[in-house]
Every structure is written in structure tokens, then in C-alpha cells.
Amino acid sequence: MLEEDKRAPLMDALRHAAGFVRRELGRKIDLRYTPEVLFELDTNIEYAAYIDKLLKESDKHAATDDDA
């Protein structure tokens, strides 16, 4: 996972390079029209880690409730 302070500069760099990536794709792939290249930050891994943490905490609480 990428640290919060590094996300914005990385996304700026990727968006800046989108035209270059599009041109290179157009050269390598034989298409009539080369699609626009968009970069978007994927936070699914962080969300999955958050859900995993909640589930583990729930298991801990359930285990302590069972012991009581």
C-alpha cells in the first residue's frame, strides 16, 4: 500500500504521462482509434484490510463474550 503523502504526486505523474502512454499503445497495437488512458487510485486493498481488521476485532469480542 502506498503512503498517503505519496499518492497525490504519483497520481499527478501518471496523469501527466497519460498522453505518452496512449501514443505508445497506439504505436504497438493496431487500432483505428487509440482509447484515452485514465489512471485512478485503487483503494480496494486498503478497504479489504479495514474489513479484515473489523472481522478480527469482532472475533476477539465474540471469544471474550464466550469466555464470560
Secondary structure as GFF3:
##gff-version 3
##sequence-region A 1 68
A	DSSP	alpha_helix	4	16	.	.	.	ID=ss1
A	DSSP	alpha_helix	18	28	.	.	.	ID=ss2
A	DSSP	alpha_helix	44	67	.	.	.	ID=ss3
###
